[in-house]
Amino acid sequence: MSLISQREFRNNSAAVMDAVEAGETFRITRNGVEVAEVRPVPRRRRLTAEELVSRHKRLPQVDAAELRRDSDEHFGDDRLDATDPWERSRG
């Protein structure tokens, strides 16, 4: 980690930013007092399609009836009318 003054940062900002992009961290001082830190932003790795499918397959199975019972237990029957939009007639 490098310690640089505000003036040095101002005068050499392009070089400092290039170094930050390469992984270096800087602490910036004003009148000898540290006031800021400039560091690289952590980059998130993107998942490949295969990794995404693999993660999806490892998710637990959801039992819709059990989920409905649990939500009714926690939230009650908050339907506005007697018709249930999730129930479909099979005919």
Secondary structure by P-SEA (a helix, b strand, c coil): cccccaaaaaacaaaaaaaaaabbbbbbbccccccbbbbbcbbbbbbcaaaaaaaaaacccccaaaaaaaaaaaccccccccccccccccc
